[in-house]
Amino acid sequence: MNLSYYVVDAFTNEVFKGNPAAVYVLDKWLSDETMQKIAIENNLSETAFTVKKGKSYELRWFTPDREIDLCGHATLATAFVLFNFYGITEDTISFSTQSGELFVTKKEERYAMDFPSILPQPIAILPEYEQAIGVKILEAYLARDLFFVLEDEETVANLTPDYTAMTQLQAGVGVIVTAEGKNEDFVSRTFFPKLTINEDPVCGSAHANLIPYWAKKLGKDQFIAQQLSPRGGYLTCQWLGDRVMISGEATLFARGEAYI
């Protein structure tokens, strides 16, 4: 069986920046085992698989370690592929996922993702949290991932966490760190060593947490955000109460054929 696939850099308009994801548009679902093996073979932070169902698409995301319930950059990458290579003429694509219905609207060269708003809940700042990231934590929260507010942008940018220690943390799948930005409204970095991804270059799902937090903190509902990973990326964000809008660009890095 031959499968066409695409590798798309999301949240950027330049290759080698933003966050890469592999995208497979399938006629029907492969077995979970096969999709997991493909994700391991690709060795990217996420591989997305999508199948058309009626007027919408079912969408699933796999890391090299496991299937996950929400991924922003691979959703953007999938929408980019469908709009540009599969003849989608409507402005908006609907995706059915583990996290409910997600919508992506194409506006010229930008892709606006309509995601659930997930406000993390406050938790105690444990010593092992500060040991794992190596700096003082001002506030700690938890949703799917641990969420730490740090002193300033420089602290976020210069962070050198202990990834082994992160894998030992009982709470959270990943770790989000954030601070108010100098030029942008807020900055962040995201780490997922439990999923064999030490640092996720630009994490859309993290912004489902970051946007409602900063909306309440800054008293506004529109933001420009920057992820301070080595590859880097920019996101235009809007808080809509129980939903968030996360927008960015994308560019094609590669297309090919897999032989299964």
C-alpha atoms as an extended CHARMM CRD file, in Angstrom:
* protein
*
       260  EXT
         1         1  MET       CA              0.0000000000        0.0000000000        0.0000000000  PROA      1               0.0000000000
         2         2  ASN       CA              1.3370000000        3.4200000000       -1.0210000000  PROA      2               0.0000000000
         3         3  LEU       CA              0.3510000000        6.5060000000        0.9460000000  PROA      3               0.0000000000
         4         4  SER       CA              0.9820000000       10.1050000000       -0.0960000000  PROA      4               0.0000000000
         5         5  TYR       CA              2.0670000000       12.4160000000        2.6980000000  PROA      5               0.0000000000
         6         6  TYR       CA              3.1310000000       16.0070000000        3.2840000000  PROA      6               0.0000000000
         7         7  VAL       CA              5.4630000000       17.6760000000        5.7670000000  PROA      7               0.0000000000
         8         8  VAL       CA              4.3240000000       21.1970000000        6.6260000000  PROA      8               0.0000000000
         9         9  ASP       CA              6.0230000000       23.8230000000        8.7820000000  PROA      9               0.0000000000
        10        10  ALA       CA              3.2280000000       25.4670000000       10.8010000000  PROA      10              0.0000000000
        11        11  PHE       CA              3.1150000000       28.9310000000       12.3890000000  PROA      11              0.0000000000
        12        12  THR       CA              5.6740000000       30.2780000000        9.9500000000  PROA      12              0.0000000000
        13        13  ASN       CA              6.0160000000       31.2740000000        6.3020000000  PROA      13              0.0000000000
        14        14  GLU       CA              9.6080000000       29.9870000000        6.0670000000  PROA      14              0.0000000000
        15        15  VAL       CA             10.8430000000       26.4100000000        5.9440000000  PROA      15              0.0000000000
        16        16  PHE       CA             13.0150000000       25.2630000000        8.8520000000  PROA      16              0.0000000000
        17        17  LYS       CA             11.0460000000       27.4900000000       11.2180000000  PROA      17              0.0000000000
        18        18  GLY       CA              7.7910000000       27.0290000000       13.1190000000  PROA      18              0.0000000000
        19        19  ASN       CA              6.7130000000       23.4650000000       13.9310000000  PROA      19              0.0000000000
        20        20  PRO       CA              6.8220000000       20.6290000000       11.3850000000  PROA      20              0.0000000000
        21        21  ALA       CA              4.0380000000       18.0530000000       11.1300000000  PROA      21              0.0000000000
        22        22  ALA       CA              3.4530000000       15.1580000000        8.7680000000  PROA      22              0.0000000000
        23        23  VAL       CA             -0.0270000000       14.8890000000        7.2440000000  PROA      23              0.0000000000
        24        24  TYR       CA             -1.6740000000       11.7880000000        5.7510000000  PROA      24              0.0000000000
        25        25  VAL       CA             -5.0310000000       12.2080000000        3.9810000000  PROA      25              0.0000000000
        26        26  LEU       CA             -6.5430000000        8.7040000000        3.9870000000  PROA      26              0.0000000000
        27        27  ASP       CA             -9.4460000000        7.0760000000        2.1660000000  PROA      27              0.0000000000
        28        28  LYS       CA            -10.1500000000        5.0170000000        5.2960000000  PROA      28              0.0000000000
        29        29  TRP       CA             -8.5830000000        4.5740000000        8.7050000000  PROA      29              0.0000000000
        30        30  LEU       CA             -5.4680000000        2.4830000000        9.1600000000  PROA      30              0.0000000000
        31        31  SER       CA             -5.0930000000        0.4160000000       12.3050000000  PROA      31              0.0000000000
        32        32  ASP       CA             -3.9750000000        2.2890000000       15.4160000000  PROA      32              0.0000000000
        33        33  GLU       CA             -0.8260000000        0.1770000000       15.4500000000  PROA      33              0.0000000000
        34        34  THR       CA              0.0680000000        1.1630000000       11.8900000000  PROA      34              0.0000000000
        35        35  MET       CA             -0.5470000000        4.8650000000       12.5020000000  PROA      35              0.0000000000
        36        36  GLN       CA              1.6100000000        4.7170000000       15.6210000000  PROA      36              0.0000000000
        37        37  LYS       CA              4.4020000000        3.0230000000       13.6760000000  PROA      37              0.0000000000
        38        38  ILE       CA              4.2040000000        5.6990000000       10.9770000000  PROA      38              0.0000000000
        39        39  ALA       CA              4.5010000000        8.4060000000       13.6520000000  PROA      39              0.0000000000
        40        40  ILE       CA              7.5290000000        6.6540000000       15.1220000000  PROA      40              0.0000000000
        41        41  GLU       CA              9.0860000000        6.3770000000       11.6600000000  PROA      41              0.0000000000
        42        42  ASN       CA              8.4740000000       10.0700000000       10.9160000000  PROA      42              0.0000000000
        43        43  ASN       CA              9.9160000000       11.0460000000       14.3280000000  PROA      43              0.0000000000
        44        44  LEU       CA              8.2420000000       14.4590000000       14.2600000000  PROA      44              0.0000000000
        45        45  SER       CA              6.4090000000       15.8940000000       17.2420000000  PROA      45              0.0000000000
        46        46  GLU       CA              3.0910000000       15.0250000000       15.5430000000  PROA      46              0.0000000000
        47        47  THR       CA              1.8310000000       13.0630000000       12.5840000000  PROA      47              0.0000000000
        48        48  ALA       CA             -1.7680000000       13.8380000000       11.6060000000  PROA      48              0.0000000000
        49        49  PHE       CA             -4.1780000000       11.4380000000        9.9180000000  PROA      49              0.0000000000
        50        50  THR       CA             -7.4670000000       12.5680000000        8.4380000000  PROA      50              0.0000000000
        51        51  VAL       CA            -10.3990000000       10.8640000000        6.7100000000  PROA      51              0.0000000000
        52        52  LYS       CA            -13.2580000000       12.6580000000        4.9650000000  PROA      52              0.0000000000
        53        53  LYS       CA            -16.6760000000       11.9490000000        6.4910000000  PROA      53              0.0000000000
        54        54  GLY       CA            -19.5900000000       13.6690000000        4.7920000000  PROA      54              0.0000000000
        55        55  LYS       CA            -18.8040000000       17.3670000000        4.5350000000  PROA      55              0.0000000000
        56        56  SER       CA            -16.2570000000       17.3170000000        7.3710000000  PROA      56              0.0000000000
        57        57  TYR       CA            -13.1120000000       15.4090000000        8.2710000000  PROA      57              0.0000000000
        58        58  GLU       CA            -12.1730000000       13.1460000000       11.1420000000  PROA      58              0.0000000000
        59        59  LEU       CA             -8.7410000000       14.0090000000       12.5000000000  PROA      59              0.0000000000
        60        60  ARG       CA             -6.3080000000       12.1870000000       14.7930000000  PROA      60              0.0000000000
        61        61  TRP       CA             -2.8170000000       13.0680000000       15.9870000000  PROA      61              0.0000000000
        62        62  PHE       CA              0.0350000000       10.7510000000       16.9700000000  PROA      62              0.0000000000
        63        63  THR       CA              3.3390000000       11.5940000000       18.6300000000  PROA      63              0.0000000000
        64        64  PRO       CA              6.2020000000        9.0700000000       18.4520000000  PROA      64              0.0000000000
        65        65  ASP       CA              5.0060000000        7.8570000000       21.8730000000  PROA      65              0.0000000000
        66        66  ARG       CA              1.1860000000        7.8500000000       21.7490000000  PROA      66              0.0000000000
        67        67  GLU       CA             -2.0010000000        9.3290000000       20.3300000000  PROA      67              0.0000000000
        68        68  ILE       CA             -2.9220000000       12.6870000000       21.8810000000  PROA      68              0.0000000000
        69        69  ASP       CA             -6.2410000000       14.4690000000       22.3480000000  PROA      69              0.0000000000
        70        70  LEU       CA             -5.4310000000       17.9240000000       20.9140000000  PROA      70              0.0000000000
        71        71  CYS       CA             -2.7350000000       19.3550000000       18.6480000000  PROA      71              0.0000000000
        72        72  GLY       CA             -2.7570000000       22.8090000000       17.1220000000  PROA      72              0.0000000000
        73        73  HSD       CA              0.1450000000       22.8870000000       14.6990000000  PROA      73              0.0000000000
        74        74  ALA       CA             -0.7640000000       19.5390000000       13.1030000000  PROA      74              0.0000000000
        75        75  THR       CA             -4.3650000000       20.7490000000       12.7150000000  PROA      75              0.0000000000
        76        76  LEU       CA             -3.1100000000       23.8560000000       10.9520000000  PROA      76              0.0000000000
        77        77  ALA       CA             -0.8300000000       21.6830000000        8.7940000000  PROA      77              0.0000000000
        78        78  THR       CA             -3.7340000000       19.3870000000        7.8760000000  PROA      78              0.0000000000
        79        79  ALA       CA             -5.9260000000       22.3340000000        6.8980000000  PROA      79              0.0000000000
        80        80  PHE       CA             -3.0650000000       23.7370000000        4.8110000000  PROA      80              0.0000000000
        81        81  VAL       CA             -2.7920000000       20.4300000000        2.9060000000  PROA      81              0.0000000000
        82        82  LEU       CA             -6.5490000000       20.1150000000        2.3490000000  PROA      82              0.0000000000
        83        83  PHE       CA             -6.9710000000       23.7030000000        1.1810000000  PROA      83              0.0000000000
        84        84  ASN       CA             -3.9500000000       23.6550000000       -1.1110000000  PROA      84              0.0000000000
        85        85  PHE       CA             -3.8460000000       20.1080000000       -2.4830000000  PROA      85              0.0000000000
        86        86  TYR       CA             -7.3300000000       18.6020000000       -2.1370000000  PROA      86              0.0000000000
        87        87  GLY       CA             -9.5060000000       21.1910000000       -3.8450000000  PROA      87              0.0000000000
        88        88  ILE       CA            -11.3420000000       22.5440000000       -0.8020000000  PROA      88              0.0000000000
        89        89  THR       CA            -13.3050000000       25.5630000000       -2.0140000000  PROA      89              0.0000000000
        90        90  GLU       CA            -15.1600000000       26.4670000000        1.1900000000  PROA      90              0.0000000000
        91        91  ASP       CA            -13.5860000000       29.0100000000        3.5330000000  PROA      91              0.0000000000
        92        92  THR       CA            -13.8620000000       26.7330000000        6.5940000000  PROA      92              0.0000000000
        93        93  ILE       CA            -13.0560000000       23.0740000000        7.2770000000  PROA      93              0.0000000000
        94        94  SER       CA            -14.6840000000       21.2050000000       10.1800000000  PROA      94              0.0000000000
        95        95  PHE       CA            -12.6860000000       18.5190000000       11.9800000000  PROA      95              0.0000000000
        96        96  SER       CA            -14.1660000000       15.8940000000       14.2890000000  PROA      96              0.0000000000
        97        97  THR       CA            -11.6290000000       15.0560000000       17.0160000000  PROA      97              0.0000000000
        98        98  GLN       CA            -11.2040000000       13.7200000000       20.5450000000  PROA      98              0.0000000000
        99        99  SER       CA            -11.5420000000       17.3470000000       21.6910000000  PROA      99              0.0000000000
       100       100  GLY       CA            -14.8200000000       17.9080000000       19.8610000000  PROA      100             0.0000000000
       101       101  GLU       CA            -15.4550000000       19.8670000000       16.6880000000  PROA      101             0.0000000000
       102       102  LEU       CA            -12.5730000000       22.0700000000       15.5690000000  PROA      102             0.0000000000
       103       103  PHE       CA            -12.8140000000       24.5800000000       12.7420000000  PROA      103             0.0000000000
       104       104  VAL       CA            -10.1130000000       26.0980000000       10.5440000000  PROA      104             0.0000000000
       105       105  THR       CA            -10.8700000000       29.0980000000        8.3340000000  PROA      105             0.0000000000
       106       106  LYS       CA             -8.5190000000       30.2120000000        5.5540000000  PROA      106             0.0000000000
       107       107  LYS       CA             -8.0680000000       33.9660000000        5.2840000000  PROA      107             0.0000000000
       108       108  GLU       CA             -5.6230000000       34.7010000000        2.4580000000  PROA      108             0.0000000000
       109       109  GLU       CA             -2.3490000000       33.1440000000        3.6570000000  PROA      109             0.0000000000
       110       110  ARG       CA             -3.4030000000       32.6930000000        7.2820000000  PROA      110             0.0000000000
       111       111  TYR       CA             -5.3100000000       29.8580000000        8.9150000000  PROA      111             0.0000000000
       112       112  ALA       CA             -7.5480000000       30.6370000000       11.8960000000  PROA      112             0.0000000000
       113       113  MET       CA             -8.2530000000       27.6920000000       14.2100000000  PROA      113             0.0000000000
       114       114  ASP       CA            -11.3670000000       27.6710000000       16.4080000000  PROA      114             0.0000000000
       115       115  PHE       CA            -10.4220000000       25.6370000000       19.5080000000  PROA      115             0.0000000000
       116       116  PRO       CA            -11.9030000000       25.0910000000       22.9790000000  PROA      116             0.0000000000
       117       117  SER       CA            -10.7840000000       27.5330000000       25.6740000000  PROA      117             0.0000000000
       118       118  ILE       CA             -9.1420000000       25.5680000000       28.4840000000  PROA      118             0.0000000000
       119       119  LEU       CA             -8.3480000000       27.6490000000       31.5680000000  PROA      119             0.0000000000
       120       120  PRO       CA             -5.8560000000       25.7010000000       33.7360000000  PROA      120             0.0000000000
       121       121  GLN       CA             -6.5800000000       25.4260000000       37.4430000000  PROA      121             0.0000000000
       122       122  PRO       CA             -4.1880000000       26.7270000000       40.1400000000  PROA      122             0.0000000000
       123       123  ILE       CA             -2.0230000000       24.1910000000       41.9720000000  PROA      123             0.0000000000
       124       124  ALA       CA              0.7330000000       24.3100000000       44.5780000000  PROA      124             0.0000000000
       125       125  ILE       CA              4.2750000000       25.1140000000       43.4640000000  PROA      125             0.0000000000
       126       126  LEU       CA              6.1520000000       21.9460000000       44.4190000000  PROA      126             0.0000000000
       127       127  PRO       CA              9.9480000000       21.8890000000       44.8560000000  PROA      127             0.0000000000
       128       128  GLU       CA             10.2740000000       19.2550000000       42.1190000000  PROA      128             0.0000000000
       129       129  TYR       CA              8.6690000000       21.6460000000       39.6240000000  PROA      129             0.0000000000
       130       130  GLU       CA             11.3330000000       24.3080000000       40.1870000000  PROA      130             0.0000000000
       131       131  GLN       CA             14.0570000000       21.6510000000       40.1980000000  PROA      131             0.0000000000
       132       132  ALA       CA             12.8610000000       20.3500000000       36.8260000000  PROA      132             0.0000000000
       133       133  ILE       CA             12.7950000000       23.7270000000       35.0760000000  PROA      133             0.0000000000
       134       134  GLY       CA             15.6840000000       25.2590000000       37.0300000000  PROA      134             0.0000000000
       135       135  VAL       CA             14.1400000000       28.6560000000       37.8930000000  PROA      135             0.0000000000
       136       136  LYS       CA             11.6720000000       30.2120000000       40.3170000000  PROA      136             0.0000000000
       137       137  ILE       CA              7.9940000000       29.7270000000       39.4620000000  PROA      137             0.0000000000
       138       138  LEU       CA              5.6200000000       32.6070000000       40.2260000000  PROA      138             0.0000000000
       139       139  GLU       CA              2.3440000000       30.7230000000       39.5870000000  PROA      139             0.0000000000
       140       140  ALA       CA              1.5220000000       27.0900000000       38.8300000000  PROA      140             0.0000000000
       141       141  TYR       CA             -1.5470000000       25.6440000000       37.1000000000  PROA      141             0.0000000000
       142       142  LEU       CA             -2.6900000000       22.3410000000       35.6230000000  PROA      142             0.0000000000
       143       143  ALA       CA             -5.0000000000       21.2360000000       32.8070000000  PROA      143             0.0000000000
       144       144  ARG       CA             -3.6970000000       18.4590000000       30.5450000000  PROA      144             0.0000000000
       145       145  ASP       CA             -0.2300000000       19.9900000000       30.9640000000  PROA      145             0.0000000000
       146       146  LEU       CA              1.5700000000       21.7090000000       33.8140000000  PROA      146             0.0000000000
       147       147  PHE       CA              1.5220000000       25.4820000000       33.3020000000  PROA      147             0.0000000000
       148       148  PHE       CA              4.1360000000       27.7060000000       34.9820000000  PROA      148             0.0000000000
       149       149  VAL       CA              4.2660000000       31.5000000000       34.9880000000  PROA      149             0.0000000000
       150       150  LEU       CA              7.8470000000       32.8000000000       35.1470000000  PROA      150             0.0000000000
       151       151  GLU       CA              9.3530000000       36.1680000000       36.0070000000  PROA      151             0.0000000000
       152       152  ASP       CA             10.0120000000       37.6210000000       32.5460000000  PROA      152             0.0000000000
       153       153  GLU       CA             10.7110000000       36.9490000000       28.8740000000  PROA      153             0.0000000000
       154       154  GLU       CA             14.4600000000       36.4970000000       29.4380000000  PROA      154             0.0000000000
       155       155  THR       CA             13.8080000000       33.7520000000       31.9830000000  PROA      155             0.0000000000
       156       156  VAL       CA             11.6270000000       31.8930000000       29.4870000000  PROA      156             0.0000000000
       157       157  ALA       CA             14.1270000000       32.3600000000       26.6460000000  PROA      157             0.0000000000
       158       158  ASN       CA             17.1480000000       31.2120000000       28.6660000000  PROA      158             0.0000000000
       159       159  LEU       CA             15.5030000000       28.2280000000       30.3510000000  PROA      159             0.0000000000
       160       160  THR       CA             17.5290000000       24.9850000000       30.2890000000  PROA      160             0.0000000000
       161       161  PRO       CA             15.2210000000       22.4310000000       31.9220000000  PROA      161             0.0000000000
       162       162  ASP       CA             16.1340000000       18.9910000000       33.2030000000  PROA      162             0.0000000000
       163       163  TYR       CA             14.2150000000       16.7540000000       30.8120000000  PROA      163             0.0000000000
       164       164  THR       CA             14.8610000000       13.6160000000       32.8280000000  PROA      164             0.0000000000
       165       165  ALA       CA             13.3850000000       15.3020000000       35.8980000000  PROA      165             0.0000000000
       166       166  MET       CA             10.3880000000       16.3960000000       33.8300000000  PROA      166             0.0000000000
       167       167  THR       CA              9.6230000000       12.7810000000       32.9290000000  PROA      167             0.0000000000
       168       168  GLN       CA              9.4170000000       11.9970000000       36.6570000000  PROA      168             0.0000000000
       169       169  LEU       CA              6.7800000000       14.6310000000       37.4290000000  PROA      169             0.0000000000
       170       170  GLN       CA              3.5340000000       12.9480000000       38.4380000000  PROA      170             0.0000000000
       171       171  ALA       CA              1.1990000000       15.6460000000       37.1000000000  PROA      171             0.0000000000
       172       172  GLY       CA              0.7240000000       16.7490000000       33.5150000000  PROA      172             0.0000000000
       173       173  VAL       CA              1.5920000000       15.3620000000       30.1260000000  PROA      173             0.0000000000
       174       174  GLY       CA              3.7700000000       18.3270000000       29.1600000000  PROA      174             0.0000000000
       175       175  VAL       CA              5.0940000000       21.5360000000       30.6810000000  PROA      175             0.0000000000
       176       176  ILE       CA              4.1590000000       25.0370000000       29.4920000000  PROA      176             0.0000000000
       177       177  VAL       CA              6.1930000000       28.0320000000       30.6750000000  PROA      177             0.0000000000
       178       178  THR       CA              5.1240000000       31.5940000000       29.9820000000  PROA      178             0.0000000000
       179       179  ALA       CA              5.7310000000       35.2450000000       30.8200000000  PROA      179             0.0000000000
       180       180  GLU       CA              4.5700000000       38.6400000000       29.6260000000  PROA      180             0.0000000000
       181       181  GLY       CA              6.4070000000       39.6760000000       26.4690000000  PROA      181             0.0000000000
       182       182  LYS       CA              8.3900000000       42.7840000000       25.6450000000  PROA      182             0.0000000000
       183       183  ASN       CA              7.2470000000       43.2520000000       22.0600000000  PROA      183             0.0000000000
       184       184  GLU       CA              4.4770000000       40.6260000000       21.9930000000  PROA      184             0.0000000000
       185       185  ASP       CA              1.7020000000       40.2760000000       24.5580000000  PROA      185             0.0000000000
       186       186  PHE       CA              3.1090000000       37.0310000000       25.9460000000  PROA      186             0.0000000000
       187       187  VAL       CA              5.8010000000       34.4750000000       25.2270000000  PROA      187             0.0000000000
       188       188  SER       CA              6.0140000000       30.7790000000       25.9650000000  PROA      188             0.0000000000
       189       189  ARG       CA              7.9190000000       27.5300000000       25.5480000000  PROA      189             0.0000000000
       190       190  THR       CA              6.5690000000       23.9750000000       25.7540000000  PROA      190             0.0000000000
       191       191  PHE       CA              8.2460000000       20.7150000000       26.7380000000  PROA      191             0.0000000000
       192       192  PHE       CA              6.9940000000       17.1400000000       26.2810000000  PROA      192             0.0000000000
       193       193  PRO       CA              9.7710000000       14.7190000000       27.2540000000  PROA      193             0.0000000000
       194       194  LYS       CA              7.1340000000       12.2160000000       28.4210000000  PROA      194             0.0000000000
       195       195  LEU       CA              6.1420000000       12.0180000000       24.7400000000  PROA      195             0.0000000000
       196       196  THR       CA              9.8140000000       11.7940000000       23.6140000000  PROA      196             0.0000000000
       197       197  ILE       CA              9.6350000000       15.4640000000       22.4990000000  PROA      197             0.0000000000
       198       198  ASN       CA             12.0000000000       17.4920000000       24.6470000000  PROA      198             0.0000000000
       199       199  GLU       CA             10.8100000000       20.8360000000       23.2640000000  PROA      199             0.0000000000
       200       200  ASP       CA              7.8280000000       21.3330000000       20.9720000000  PROA      200             0.0000000000
       201       201  PRO       CA              8.8080000000       24.2550000000       18.6930000000  PROA      201             0.0000000000
       202       202  VAL       CA              5.3630000000       25.9200000000       18.4740000000  PROA      202             0.0000000000
       203       203  CYS       CA              2.4510000000       24.3550000000       20.3630000000  PROA      203             0.0000000000
       204       204  GLY       CA             -1.0400000000       25.3920000000       19.3200000000  PROA      204             0.0000000000
       205       205  SER       CA             -2.8040000000       23.3000000000       21.9710000000  PROA      205             0.0000000000
       206       206  ALA       CA             -0.8220000000       25.0780000000       24.7050000000  PROA      206             0.0000000000
       207       207  HSD       CA             -2.3850000000       28.3320000000       23.5400000000  PROA      207             0.0000000000
       208       208  ALA       CA             -5.8280000000       26.9450000000       24.3690000000  PROA      208             0.0000000000
       209       209  ASN       CA             -4.5320000000       27.3660000000       27.9610000000  PROA      209             0.0000000000
       210       210  LEU       CA             -2.3820000000       30.4460000000       27.4370000000  PROA      210             0.0000000000
       211       211  ILE       CA             -5.0390000000       32.6160000000       25.7910000000  PROA      211             0.0000000000
       212       212  PRO       CA             -7.6720000000       32.4760000000       28.5710000000  PROA      212             0.0000000000
       213       213  TYR       CA             -4.9620000000       32.8950000000       31.2310000000  PROA      213             0.0000000000
       214       214  TRP       CA             -3.5160000000       36.0250000000       29.6280000000  PROA      214             0.0000000000
       215       215  ALA       CA             -6.9900000000       37.3550000000       28.7780000000  PROA      215             0.0000000000
       216       216  LYS       CA             -7.7770000000       37.4330000000       32.4920000000  PROA      216             0.0000000000
       217       217  LYS       CA             -4.2970000000       38.6490000000       33.4340000000  PROA      217             0.0000000000
       218       218  LEU       CA             -4.0650000000       41.4830000000       30.9020000000  PROA      218             0.0000000000
       219       219  GLY       CA             -7.7640000000       42.3720000000       30.6530000000  PROA      219             0.0000000000
       220       220  LYS       CA             -7.8810000000       42.0900000000       26.8690000000  PROA      220             0.0000000000
       221       221  ASP       CA             -9.0580000000       39.5400000000       24.3370000000  PROA      221             0.0000000000
       222       222  GLN       CA             -6.7020000000       39.8860000000       21.3620000000  PROA      222             0.0000000000
       223       223  PHE       CA             -3.0150000000       39.0480000000       21.4670000000  PROA      223             0.0000000000
       224       224  ILE       CA              0.1530000000       38.5000000000       19.4970000000  PROA      224             0.0000000000
       225       225  ALA       CA              2.1220000000       35.6070000000       20.9890000000  PROA      225             0.0000000000
       226       226  GLN       CA              5.6250000000       34.3320000000       20.3590000000  PROA      226             0.0000000000
       227       227  GLN       CA              7.0040000000       30.8900000000       21.1230000000  PROA      227             0.0000000000
       228       228  LEU       CA             10.6770000000       31.2210000000       22.0250000000  PROA      228             0.0000000000
       229       229  SER       CA             11.9550000000       27.8350000000       20.8680000000  PROA      229             0.0000000000
       230       230  PRO       CA             15.0890000000       27.7080000000       18.6780000000  PROA      230             0.0000000000
       231       231  ARG       CA             12.8540000000       27.4020000000       15.5720000000  PROA      231             0.0000000000
       232       232  GLY       CA             10.4070000000       30.0130000000       16.8790000000  PROA      232             0.0000000000
       233       233  GLY       CA              6.9350000000       30.9710000000       15.7720000000  PROA      233             0.0000000000
       234       234  TYR       CA              4.2540000000       33.6540000000       15.9810000000  PROA      234             0.0000000000
       235       235  LEU       CA              0.5440000000       33.2680000000       16.6650000000  PROA      235             0.0000000000
       236       236  THR       CA             -2.3260000000       35.7270000000       16.4560000000  PROA      236             0.0000000000
       237       237  CYS       CA             -4.7630000000       34.9020000000       19.2530000000  PROA      237             0.0000000000
       238       238  GLN       CA             -8.2660000000       35.8670000000       20.3340000000  PROA      238             0.0000000000
       239       239  TRP       CA            -10.2560000000       34.8670000000       23.4160000000  PROA      239             0.0000000000
       240       240  LEU       CA            -13.9620000000       34.2510000000       22.8090000000  PROA      240             0.0000000000
       241       241  GLY       CA            -15.0330000000       33.0100000000       26.2360000000  PROA      241             0.0000000000
       242       242  ASP       CA            -15.4990000000       29.2700000000       25.8420000000  PROA      242             0.0000000000
       243       243  ARG       CA            -13.5200000000       29.2280000000       22.5660000000  PROA      243             0.0000000000
       244       244  VAL       CA            -10.2090000000       30.6240000000       21.3580000000  PROA      244             0.0000000000
       245       245  MET       CA             -8.9990000000       31.5900000000       17.8980000000  PROA      245             0.0000000000
       246       246  ILE       CA             -5.3890000000       30.7270000000       17.0700000000  PROA      246             0.0000000000
       247       247  SER       CA             -4.0990000000       31.9630000000       13.7210000000  PROA      247             0.0000000000
       248       248  GLY       CA             -0.8790000000       31.4790000000       11.8280000000  PROA      248             0.0000000000
       249       249  GLU       CA              0.7320000000       30.7980000000        8.4960000000  PROA      249             0.0000000000
       250       250  ALA       CA              2.1540000000       27.5580000000        7.1250000000  PROA      250             0.0000000000
       251       251  THR       CA              4.4780000000       26.4410000000        4.3590000000  PROA      251             0.0000000000
       252       252  LEU       CA              5.1860000000       23.1500000000        2.6100000000  PROA      252             0.0000000000
       253       253  PHE       CA              8.5550000000       21.5520000000        3.3070000000  PROA      253             0.0000000000
       254       254  ALA       CA              8.1380000000       18.1970000000        1.5450000000  PROA      254             0.0000000000
       255       255  ARG       CA              5.7340000000       15.7720000000       -0.0510000000  PROA      255             0.0000000000
       256       256  GLY       CA              6.3470000000       12.1160000000       -0.6580000000  PROA      256             0.0000000000
       257       257  GLU       CA              5.0760000000        8.5570000000       -0.6820000000  PROA      257             0.0000000000
       258       258  ALA       CA              5.1870000000        5.9970000000        2.0890000000  PROA      258             0.0000000000
       259       259  TYR       CA              5.2440000000        2.2740000000        1.3310000000  PROA      259             0.0000000000
       260       260  ILE       CA              3.3630000000        0.3410000000        3.9890000000  PROA      260             0.0000000000
